[in-house]
Amino acid sequence: MNQLLSLLSENARLTVSQIASMLNMSEKEVSEQIARYEKEGIIRGYKAIINWEKVDKNKASALIELRVTPKRDRGFDEIANRIMQFDEVESVYLVSGGYDLAVKVRGKSMQDIAMFVMRRLSTLDSVLSTATHFILTRYKDDNVILNSADEQDERRSVFGD
């Protein structure tokens, strides 16, 4: 059934009929399998990948590195759960390397994100340090190409391209 999950991951708009045809299964089998995956929490949701730069040029995104102190008997889970409750937070990952958590956030502007980090994120008890990396251009996201070479962004001309 990994093929079914791969198909949905690549295009969640495929119909049950299309998936059944691609996998040589009955529509009933596909529907039941999808329902089982949803019930078991394997499929957690469906979403569209939006190129926000084309819709709202005033949105900003950032990747934030966090060094944190894990809690006794709860490890990193407690602080990760607190961080993911913030509306600005899109993703939270436990990572290896020089920091502990990677957090992807979205705001109305770079200033909004900076204020979020300063007032809300860095003040959490377990947070030792933060490093914010603003996302300037998304070329590919969730395996979807957003800005190809033939789509010139007029904002780049400011830098003398």
C-alpha positions in Angstrom: 0.0 0.0 0.0 3.0 2.3 0.0 2.1 3.0 -3.7 -1.3 4.4 -2.6 0.4 6.6 0.0 2.9 7.8 -2.6 0.2 8.7 -5.1 -1.7 10.7 -2.5 1.4 12.4 -1.3 2.2 13.5 -4.9 -1.4 14.6 -5.7 -4.1 14.5 -3.1 -6.7 15.5 -5.7 -6.6 12.1 -7.4 -10.0 10.5 -7.2 -10.6 7.1 -5.7 -11.4 5.9 -9.3 -8.1 7.2 -10.7 -6.1 5.6 -7.9 -7.9 2.3 -8.3 -7.1 2.3 -12.0 -3.5 3.2 -11.4 -3.0 0.5 -8.8 -5.2 -2.2 -10.4 -7.5 -2.3 -7.4 -11.2 -1.9 -6.9 -12.6 1.5 -5.8 -14.0 -0.2 -2.7 -10.5 -1.5 -1.7 -8.9 2.0 -2.3 -11.7 3.7 -0.2 -11.3 1.2 2.6 -7.6 1.5 2.6 -7.7 5.3 2.7 -10.3 5.2 5.5 -8.0 2.8 7.5 -5.0 5.1 7.0 -6.9 8.1 8.2 -8.3 6.2 11.2 -4.8 5.0 12.1 -3.3 8.4 11.8 -1.1 7.5 8.9 -2.8 10.0 6.7 -2.9 13.2 8.8 -4.5 15.6 6.3 -4.7 16.9 2.8 -3.5 20.3 1.6 -2.8 22.5 -1.3 0.7 23.9 -1.8 0.4 27.6 -2.4 3.0 29.9 -3.8 2.3 32.7 -1.4 4.8 35.0 -3.1 2.4 35.3 -6.0 -0.7 36.0 -3.8 0.6 38.2 -1.0 4.0 39.7 -1.2 3.8 40.9 2.4 4.1 37.5 4.0 7.4 36.3 5.5 8.7 32.9 6.5 11.7 31.9 8.6 13.5 28.8 9.8 14.5 29.2 13.4 17.2 27.1 15.1 16.6 26.5 18.8 18.9 25.2 21.4 16.8 24.0 24.3 17.2 22.2 27.7 15.2 19.0 27.6 12.9 18.3 30.6 13.7 15.3 32.8 11.6 12.3 31.9 9.9 14.2 29.1 12.9 15.0 26.9 12.2 17.5 24.0 8.5 16.6 23.7 7.2 19.1 26.3 9.0 22.1 24.7 8.1 21.0 21.2 4.4 20.7 22.2 4.5 24.2 23.7 6.1 25.7 20.5 3.7 24.0 18.1 0.7 25.7 19.8 1.7 29.1 18.5 -0.3 30.2 15.5 2.8 31.5 13.7 4.5 28.0 13.8 4.0 25.8 10.7 6.5 23.0 11.5 8.6 21.8 14.4 11.4 19.2 14.0 13.8 17.6 16.4 17.1 17.6 14.6 20.7 16.5 15.0 23.6 18.8 14.9 24.4 22.1 16.5 20.9 22.8 17.7 18.0 20.8 18.9 14.8 22.0 17.2 14.1 23.5 13.8 11.0 25.6 13.7 9.4 27.0 10.5 7.2 30.1 11.1 5.1 32.4 8.9 4.2 36.0 9.7 2.9 39.2 8.0 6.5 40.6 7.8 10.0 40.0 8.9 9.4 42.4 11.7 6.4 40.3 12.9 8.6 37.2 12.9 11.4 39.0 14.8 8.9 40.2 17.4 7.5 36.6 17.8 11.0 35.3 18.4 11.9 38.0 20.8 8.7 38.2 22.8 7.3 34.7 22.7 9.7 32.0 21.6 13.0 33.1 23.2 11.2 33.7 26.5 10.2 30.1 27.0 11.9 28.5 30.0 13.7 25.7 28.1 15.0 27.9 25.3 18.7 28.6 25.5 19.3 30.3 22.2 17.7 31.0 18.8 19.0 31.7 15.3 16.6 33.0 12.8 17.0 32.5 9.0 14.5 34.4 6.9 13.4 32.6 3.7 13.9 35.1 0.9 12.6 32.9 -2.0 11.1 29.5 -2.1 12.1 27.7 -5.3 10.7 24.2 -4.4 8.5 23.3 -1.5 7.0 19.9 -0.7 8.5 18.6 -3.9 6.7 21.2 -6.0 8.7 23.7 -8.0 7.4 27.2 -7.2 9.7 29.6 -9.0 11.3 28.2 -12.1 14.1 30.0 -14.0 11.7 31.3 -16.7 9.6 33.1 -14.1 11.6 36.3 -13.4 10.7 37.9 -10.1 10.7 41.7 -10.5 11.9 42.1 -6.9 15.3 40.6 -7.9 16.0 43.5 -10.3 16.7 45.7 -7.2 19.9 43.6 -6.6 21.2 44.1 -10.1 20.5 40.7 -11.7 
